[in-house]
Amino acid sequence: MSPNKAVISVVGSLNVDLVTRTARVPVGGETLTSESFDIGFGGKGANQAVACARLSRTEKQAQNEESSNVEVRMVGAVGDDEFSPGFLKSLQKDGLKTDKIKVLKGKKTGVAVIIVETGSGQNRIMFCPGANYDVQAEDLIDEDASVALFQLELPMDVVLYNMKVARQKGVETIINPAPAVPLPEEAYKGLGHLIVNETEAAILSGIENPTNWDEVAAIFIERGVKNVIITLGGDGVYYQTDRMHSASTPGRLVPARRVKVVDTTAAGDTFAGAYSVAVARWRSNPDHEFDLDEAIAHANRAASMTVQKRGAQSSIPWMDEVPES
């Protein structure tokens, strides 16, 4: 492998989304004819892995199996059912390495059954974790990884153990703690990058209805986080670092791009993927200083492309589809 090859290990969930769109949800004992039904591949882990892969290469490169300077490895588990072959093939088509995905005999792939009311846009989701909850708390981080990216759709002990392993191996560690639950203090010590949205920031910081993001960021930095990024939807992205905080410098806000929002699904995953690619490229070229401002601005632009399309993985842009400004 080239010494400048960046490697991203995404340790996370793989789910199949079964999406039914209907004018309203049926009441008990009632049968309705739905407007549409779709099967898609998702899970926050897989979504972020796809984002890393697409935002580090063009679609043409992926189709022609041309090399990129970023290699993305998905780490997780699926069942030996009717869903897994198509799921793995879809990931590979996007340029992902799937060797670290275990196909567990006798298990089912994780499934999310989603009912969307087309009038209100509200959804109701029933999630069955399946094989995701059979991932074991063992070393899943490759020695040559530049970045390890985590979420919280695997068992907590798996995530915490591998975050610790990643830090011990000197691998840059990023977590997008969703769905949000309070984390133990050990999760924050030496953590390179914390990416949260407003709701997650409130839950993890313990501050209800936060209005001062500097105060929220200070809590995470005091716990040991080096870079705190809070995505604010239409209000943009706030970020703070331990260096800025120690110099009493307030955090910065990057405004959101003004676009027509069609569907916000996977916007956060796209942001996390684009940001992780920037971190991985920096780690593979240690002579260069990490440009945090540009990494966040680029991730913000990538997410703005995702919200203009419907769907999860299908809405994530390729590298050359993201505007330069």
PyMOL commands that set and color helices and strands:
alter all, ss='L'
color gray80, all
select helices_A, chain A and resi 44-54+59-63+84-93+130-134+156-168+185-187+198-205+213-223+233-235+242-246+267-283+292-306+313-315+319-321
alter helices_A, ss='H'
color red, helices_A
select strands_A, chain A and resi 6-11+15-22+36-42+70-79+101-104+110-117+123-128+147-150+172-175+193-197+227-231+237-241+252-254
alter strands_A, ss='S'
color yellow, strands_A
deselect
rebuild
show_as cartoon
